[in-house]
Amino acid sequence: MSTYEVYEEAYKLLPKHVNPLVIVEDFIRQETKKREEYLRVLEHGVEVGTWPKHFYREFERTLFERLEFIGVDTDREALLQTPPYVVPIRCSVTNLAFPSNTFDLEYSVCVLPWIEKDMRYSAVKETERTLKFGGKAMFITPAHSHLKEELVEFPKYTKKAVNIDELRKKFFIGKEKLEKYALEAGMQISELYEVEEVVPVTPKQRIALLYSDTLAPSQDHDESAFKEYLSELASPSRINFCVVVVEK
């Protein structure tokens, strides 16, 4: 099971109203229906194109054909696996390889936490620069950690040491911080809210959602143990993330 398969399977179990995949889908669908023109859409951290694949399955053909998907990532191997309807570009979200005023819509889901803290503002500012006037972007980030107890067990399933406190400090970005980044970048905030709910997702699957790139099977991990860990039954988990929609 690859990192991306773990990630996609975990998302399938989330109720629609707390599912980031569905939240972004609705955002793109609504914005496309408001406009008559052909839209250019940029995904930050596209990896293998899991999200555009979902949109391809869910959107009506007439709607999907009005969208041009461009995906950026720094992982060359992942970009080679994107579907043919995604234009893959290798670059960092802190230095987007596009002219100013290029995109109608952009979305970034759990990408900011992977960026060094002193570079996160640069990623938001690059979004502002590359959006067209009137364009919109959506950022979703994990908000708070409820995972400490769940993560305590994890090192015994991996060959790689896991520093729980460092992960918690790195990954969780609150609503106030998202608002600050957006306003300092010169964008107007259309929506800003936090989602928090107990959902029928096991702690193991929640870990897969938030920490897939760090903890999913790789050369540093025991894949069979990881699969066993994810398949174990566990009590429902609390999901908590922030959403901000900004307009240029």
C-alpha positions, 0 to 999 in steps of 0.5 A: 500500500503506497502513501497515496493509497493510504491517504485516499482510503482514509478520506473515503471514510470521512462524512461529507461535511468534514471531508476536505476532499468534498469541501474543495470539490464543492468550492471548485464546483460553485466557483465554476458555475458562477463563471462562464469562462474556461478556468485554470486551477492550480493544486499545491502539492499535487503528488500523484494527482489524487484530488484531480482524479476524484474531481474527474470521477465526480464532476459532470463532463461539461463542467470538468471540460471547462477546467484546466488542472495544473499541479505543482510538487517538488517530488519528480517521481510523484509528478510522473504518475499524475493523470493525463488531464493534469499538467505537472510542474516541478517547483516549490509553492514558495516560488511558483514557476508562473507569471503573475495573474495566471490562475482563476482558482488555487487550493492547498490542503495540508501543504503549509504544515510541510513548509518551514515556518519562516517560509509559509508566508511566502507560499501564501504571498505566491498564491496572491501573486499568481491568482488573477484579479477576482480569483479565489484560493482555498487553504485547509490546514490541521488546527489542533492535535488530539493525537498524542496518545494515538501516536505514542504507539507508532514508533514500534510499527516503524523503523524511523524514530518519531518525535511526537512533540515536533510533529505536533508543533509542526503540523497544526496551524490555527485559524488566527495564523491562517488569517494573518498570512492571508491579510498580510499577503494582501488578500480579502477573506471570503470565508474563515472557519474551523471544523471540529467533530468526532468522526467514524475514522479510527486514530490509525486512519487519522494518522494516515490523513495527517502524517502520510508522508512522514509515517506511511510505508517507505524504505524507512518503514515496515510496510506489513506492520503499517498495514496491520496497524491501519487495519486494527479496529479503534474508537472514533477519532476527533478531526479538527482543521481550519478552512480559509477562502481568500480572494484577490 
